[in-house]
Amino acid sequence: MTTKKVLITGGTGFIGSAVVKKHVVDGHSVRVLDNNSRGNIRRIKDIIDDIEFIEGDIRDPETVFTACKGMDSVIHLAYVNGTEFFYSKPEIVLDIAVKGMLNILEGCIKEGIPEFALASSSEVYQTSSIVPTPETVPLMVPDPINPRYSYGGGKIICELMAINYGRKYFDKVIIFRPHNVYGPDMGWEHVIPQFALRMKELSEKNNEKNIHFPIQGSGQETRAFIFIDDFVAGLTLAIDKGKHLGIYHIGTMEEVTIEHLAVKLAQYFEKEITIIPGKLAEGGTLRRCPDIGKLKGLGFSPKIALEEGLKITVDWYVKNIDKKPK
Ligand SMILES: NC(=O)c1ccc[n+]([C@@H]2O[C@H](COP(=O)([O-])OP(=O)(O)OC[C@H]3O[C@@H](n4cnc5c(N)ncnc54)[C@H](O)[C@@H]3O)[C@@H](O)[C@H]2O)c1
């Protein structure tokens, strides 16, 4: 395998830190650019001496140009993630999406960097009538007035830029769309840590075997979750073997209901639950599961079953509850 000098933006984030570690293990030389707005250096502390870390904002052109110097490849993950922020600060989501992307592409072009990989999202296609959903379905912003679509709209702009700049200036551009990646230290706002911690609290307060568990939505909404190690394996394949201007869904096709997820998490705490349905956030998708046939064609096969991955994840949250921001 040829080793490369790789810039990873968003490298102290959940996915970024795992991608950084994999690149270090594979012998690549890694530079990370992150402003730690949501990332945390803790996630890469074990390998901090093996990498170069630049703390800075991707909206600042000089910082980005410095970070791009001498690189062979860029993996662009920095973005505002977390559903609550799509609603509370949509203008910042778009500012970081668009200014960040322009700066990174310009930095790559200035430096003559030949390879670029962009983190996109399933939110570019929102709700599809085709499930499992292939990469070819149309992209859409169902309602520009709903601030939620700042996230998906920003990702659509980034995809269009990656492809159209990619055609002209790069040897290889890959777009990857992560679908519900989970694992230890994945943040605190996601459904898995939130359910797990609420379940822990309720089970400590309540000696009954069965607990009442209020959720958003009916519980019949579906998702397919992929454990972080499988995700990183999929991304590595897409970058190494994917086609120039190729788009790849990375996830699993193990579609489960949110109720099923809650039941599995309750089992960890040796409880049974009765779901109390609630209101679904406006714009929330009822059914989502990627078609990963294209990535499978490159040799991808996820290894970690949901039950196993959930155990590893919840173990981490139970042990590290003191790290939860107050
Ligand atoms: N986690 C998932 O399941 C999922 C699903 C779809 C898409 N994605 C995409 O994958 C990427 C990584 O997601 P994640 O789950 O690791 O999220 P994350 O929030 O943990 O990581 C994003 C990182 O970007 C950094 N960042 C944000 N704004 C920045 C700025 N202006 N300048 C520099 N750094 C900045 C944050 O500090 C953070 O470390 C994102 O682009 C996200 O949209 C993730």
The ligand as an SDF file (V2000), in Angstrom:
LIG
                    3D

 44 48  0  0  0  0  0  0  0  0999 V2000
  -22.4550   10.3820   12.5430 N   0  0  0  0  0  0  0  0  0  0  0  0
  -23.2580   10.0550   11.5320 C   0  0  0  0  0  0  0  0  0  0  0  0
  -24.0020    9.0790   11.6010 O   0  0  0  0  0  0  0  0  0  0  0  0
  -23.2510   10.8810   10.2670 C   0  0  0  0  0  0  0  0  0  0  0  0
  -24.2880   10.6630    9.3510 C   0  0  0  0  0  0  0  0  0  0  0  0
  -24.2990   11.3900    8.1680 C   0  0  0  0  0  0  0  0  0  0  0  0
  -23.2830   12.2770    7.8990 C   0  0  0  0  0  0  0  0  0  0  0  0
  -22.2860   12.4840    8.8080 N   0  0  0  0  0  0  0  0  0  0  0  0
  -21.2320   13.4560    8.4630 C   0  0  0  0  0  0  0  0  0  0  0  0
  -19.9600   12.9270    8.8080 O   0  0  0  0  0  0  0  0  0  0  0  0
  -19.1140   13.9910    9.2770 C   0  0  0  0  0  0  0  0  0  0  0  0
  -18.5980   13.6780   10.6630 C   0  0  0  0  0  0  0  0  0  0  0  0
  -19.6980   13.5050   11.5460 O   0  0  0  0  0  0  0  0  0  0  0  0
  -19.5240   13.1780   13.0880 P   0  0  0  0  0  0  0  0  0  0  0  0
  -20.6460   12.2990   13.4840 O   0  0  0  0  0  0  0  0  0  0  0  0
  -18.1440   12.7520   13.3600 O   0  0  0  0  0  0  0  0  0  0  0  0
  -19.8110   14.6270   13.7110 O   0  0  0  0  0  0  0  0  0  0  0  0
  -18.9670   15.4450   14.7940 P   0  0  0  0  0  0  0  0  0  0  0  0
  -19.7840   16.6240   15.1550 O   0  0  0  0  0  0  0  0  0  0  0  0
  -18.5240   14.5360   15.8860 O   0  0  0  0  0  0  0  0  0  0  0  0
  -17.6860   15.9030   13.9600 O   0  0  0  0  0  0  0  0  0  0  0  0
  -17.6420   17.0760   13.2020 C   0  0  0  0  0  0  0  0  0  0  0  0
  -16.3590   17.7880   13.5290 C   0  0  0  0  0  0  0  0  0  0  0  0
  -16.2780   18.9960   12.7710 O   0  0  0  0  0  0  0  0  0  0  0  0
  -15.7170   20.0020   13.6120 C   0  0  0  0  0  0  0  0  0  0  0  0
  -16.1180   21.3230   13.1090 N   0  0  0  0  0  0  0  0  0  0  0  0
  -17.3660   21.8430   13.0730 C   0  0  0  0  0  0  0  0  0  0  0  0
  -17.3400   23.0830   12.5970 N   0  0  0  0  0  0  0  0  0  0  0  0
  -16.0400   23.3550   12.3010 C   0  0  0  0  0  0  0  0  0  0  0  0
  -15.3840   24.4920   11.7820 C   0  0  0  0  0  0  0  0  0  0  0  0
  -16.0490   25.6130   11.4510 N   0  0  0  0  0  0  0  0  0  0  0  0
  -14.0330   24.4350   11.6020 N   0  0  0  0  0  0  0  0  0  0  0  0
  -13.3310   23.3130   11.9400 C   0  0  0  0  0  0  0  0  0  0  0  0
  -13.8980   22.2260   12.4550 N   0  0  0  0  0  0  0  0  0  0  0  0
  -15.2520   22.2360   12.6280 C   0  0  0  0  0  0  0  0  0  0  0  0
  -16.2750   19.7090   15.0020 C   0  0  0  0  0  0  0  0  0  0  0  0
  -15.5080   20.2880   16.0570 O   0  0  0  0  0  0  0  0  0  0  0  0
  -16.2400   18.1840   15.0070 C   0  0  0  0  0  0  0  0  0  0  0  0
  -15.0330   17.6970   15.5550 O   0  0  0  0  0  0  0  0  0  0  0  0
  -19.9360   15.2570    9.1990 C   0  0  0  0  0  0  0  0  0  0  0  0
  -19.6930   15.8890    7.9540 O   0  0  0  0  0  0  0  0  0  0  0  0
  -21.3630   14.7520    9.2340 C   0  0  0  0  0  0  0  0  0  0  0  0
  -22.2550   15.6500    8.6400 O   0  0  0  0  0  0  0  0  0  0  0  0
  -22.2570   11.8070    9.9960 C   0  0  0  0  0  0  0  0  0  0  0  0
  1  2  1  0
  2  3  2  0
  2  4  1  0
  4  5  1  0
  4 44  2  0
  5  6  2  0
  6  7  1  0
  7  8  2  0
  8  9  1  0
  8 44  1  0
  9 10  1  0
  9 42  1  0
 10 11  1  0
 11 12  1  0
 11 40  1  0
 12 13  1  0
 13 14  1  0
 14 15  2  0
 14 16  1  0
 14 17  1  0
 17 18  1  0
 18 19  2  0
 18 20  1  0
 18 21  1  0
 21 22  1  0
 22 23  1  0
 23 24  1  0
 23 38  1  0
 24 25  1  0
 25 26  1  0
 25 36  1  0
 26 27  1  0
 26 35  1  0
 27 28  2  0
 28 29  1  0
 29 30  1  0
 29 35  2  0
 30 31  1  0
 30 32  2  0
 32 33  1  0
 33 34  2  0
 34 35  1  0
 36 37  1  0
 36 38  1  0
 38 39  1  0
 40 41  1  0
 40 42  1  0
 42 43  1  0
M  CHG  2   8   1  16  -1
M  END
$$$$
